[in-house]
Structures are given as structure tokens and as C-alpha cells.
């Protein structure tokens, strides 16, 4: 089920959590960087879709306020402004989630490259 925006149907985007596998012999976890990248993309897509909906709501609110005057209009605008503040927090949090996913993926990739370099060094010493 999507969210109707009046012009186009959007389907909700669900971020994919990084997969972690714990082995019986180890307390280490294995993280799939591809899933992290996919999740970051999904979060970014959701941010874009939600931003478009927010812009449409702002346009509708402006149109409504152009024709609606009085105390009830003022009260509605006050509540709408509170809603808009909370909406902005959601977008900010999505940005934060996206940034953390991208940073964590890069961190894991660097760690893996460092481990590979160390193993290759040891391999060279053993095969000397």
C-alpha cells in the first residue's frame, strides 16, 4: 500500500539492516557491506520521497491559507507549523542514519583491507 500524493503513487521504502552472523567458535560478527550500501540507498530514496511529500504538503498549506482566513485558519497554521517541525526532525534523522551506514561501510572496508595486507605480509614472511 502506498501513500497517495495526488500525482503519483509512492511505495514505502524499508531500509535493509546489515546482516550479522555469529559463529559458534567466535564472538565476531560478519557484516555484509553490500547490504549496508543497499540500506543506505534505501534510506536516501525514502528521504527523497518524504521530502517530495513535505513539499507538496507545504504547497497545499499555502494554497489553503490563501483562501482561508480567521481564527481557525490561524490555529490550523500553528498546529501545521508544529507538525512541520517534527517532519523536519524525521528528515534530519534519515540523513543521520544514511551517514552512519555510509561511514560504517567505509570503516569495515578499510579494516578488511588492513587485515588482508597484514595476512599477505605474514604469508610473505612464512614463504620467505
N, C-alpha and C positions, 0 to 999 in steps of 0.2 A: 504494500500500500504506500503510495507516495504522498507528497504534500502538494496540493494544488496551488499554483501561483497565478492562475488566470491565463497564462500564456503557454505554459509548458509543464508537463508532469515531471517531478523530480523523485527519484527513489532514494531512500535513506542510505547513507554510506556508513558501514560499520568498520572501524579500524581493526586490523588483524594484529593480535597481540604476538609479540615474539615468542617462538616456541622454545621451551627449555626442557631438556631431557636430563634426568638424573640417572646416573649409572649406579648399580648396586655396589660396585667396588670403589666408587669415588663420590665425593661430595661436590664435585664440579658440575657445572651445567653447560650444555651445548646450546648456543644461540644461533638461529638461522638468520644471517644478515639480510638475505633476500626477503624474508618475511618482515623484517624491520623496515626495509626500503618500501615494501608494498604498503605497510601500515602508515608510513609517513606520507605516501602518495594519497592514500585514502583519507587521511586527516586533512591534507591540503585540499582535496576535492570537496570534502564536507565543508570546510571553511569557505570555499568559493561559493558553494550553493547557498549556505546560510547567509553569506554576505549579500548575495543577489536578493534573497527573500527580504532581508533587512532593508535594502534599498527600495524594494517595491512597497514595503510597509511604510517607509518614510514618505514616499510619493503619495500613497493613498491618504496618509495622515494629513499631508499638506493640502491635498485636494478637499478633504473633508473640512479642514479648518477654514478654507477659503469661503465655504458656503454656510458654515455652522457658527453661529455667534451666541453669546450668552454665558451664564454661569456653568451650565452643564458642559459646554464646549471647553471652558477653562479647566474644569475638574477633570475632564477626559484627557486633556493635554498634560496635566500634572501626572496622572497615572501613566500615560503613554511615555512620558519622559523617564519615569522610574523603570518601566519595562525596558526602554531603550538602554538605560544604564546597565541593567542586568544582561541584556543581549550583548552589549559590548564586552562584558566580562567573559561570556561564553566564547566569543571570537578570540579574545586575548588568551584564554586557556587553551584553545585549539592550537594557536600559534606556539604556545609553550610546549605542548605535547609534541607537535611536529619537530620543533627544535631539539627536544630531548631525544627523540627517535633518531634523527639525523646524527646528532653528536654521539650517541651510544653506538650506532652502526660504525661510525668512523673510528671510535675508540677500540671496538672489537677487531676491526680490520687491521689497525696498527699493531695491536697486541699479537694478532696471528702472524703478521709479517715479522715481528721481532722474534717470536718463538721459532719460526721457520729459519730465520737467519742463524739463531743460536744452534739449532739442530744441525744445520749444514756445517757450521764451524766445528761442532763436535764430531760430525761424520768425517770431516777432513782430517781431524786430529787422529781419529781411530784408524782411518785408512792410510794415513800419513805417508 
